[in-house]
């Protein structure tokens, strides 16, 4: 099944949250919202885990003065907008202010938010003829804040799954892969359950990738093989220190984030690529309140951006071309 195909109900169930949505909205945001107009320099004056990437180069511009990729408005697509959004003239976009590069993160100036999630949302706002307004949230808080109407859409590397489809609509814009980060020159290759037997692997607690490894360990044990030992670290810095010192064999995380690390360091490399919806597939998508009417025009705008090449420019900038889609569409509970 290609990344643009329908997400099966089995697939979205397999990629379900390991925590209920109610628990994902328990904490308050640590920073105030940041906003940015549709013209000018990068978004600034803000404070920066997700689930469900790229060529090897260290040429990624992480400055706060990088030239923004922009798109032109399409009046026919803008006419599809819900009346409330069209009348406001603004697209309010929630991003995960505590995410990692290259998704959404603070630039070198430590005040401007940049990243692939922001760039994709900005060019969609352009295509819809809307002003772009950036607001910060956290991974734990976005469901409650989206339902409360604080944003029109969330761009936080959110994968489509059955539980989320009960409360939200989606417009897909990227494939969702996991990969393993290992020490360069490792004499093994990590990519599936068998390759992990007896290995020590770091993984984020209560994440989709932990669910995948837990399933793989169950397969290994059922086959009479030694399971992998799973380690949880509180920060990426601690994880990379453990990997560099040989205390763990590998680190599984979203391909987008790990490819960014591998591109900027000469002591680590990537191995394997696993769809975040394993054993099926899932996609990363813009996320909307259920029934908002925004998913369809959003997908139409994304398709226009795919066709005119602007979407490709954004993914190329952030070395995420391996996760590019050839088509976006709206995903709802009725049409997952």
Protein Blocks (a to p, Z undefined) as FASTA:
>chain_A
ZZkbccdfklmmmmgcfbdfklmmmbccfbdcddddfedcddehiabdcdehidcdfkbc
fbfkbccddddddfklmmmpcfklmmnopacddddfkbccfkbccdfkopaccdjklmmm
mmmmmmnopacddddddfklmmmmmmnopafbdcehiacdfklmmmpccddfbdcddddd
ddehiabdcfbfklmgopacdddehifklmmmmmmmmmmmmnopacddddddfbfklmmm
mmmnopafbdcddfklmmmmmmmpckbccedjddfkbcbdcdddddddehklpmmmmmmm
mmmmmmnommmmmmmmnopmmmccfbdcdddfklZZ
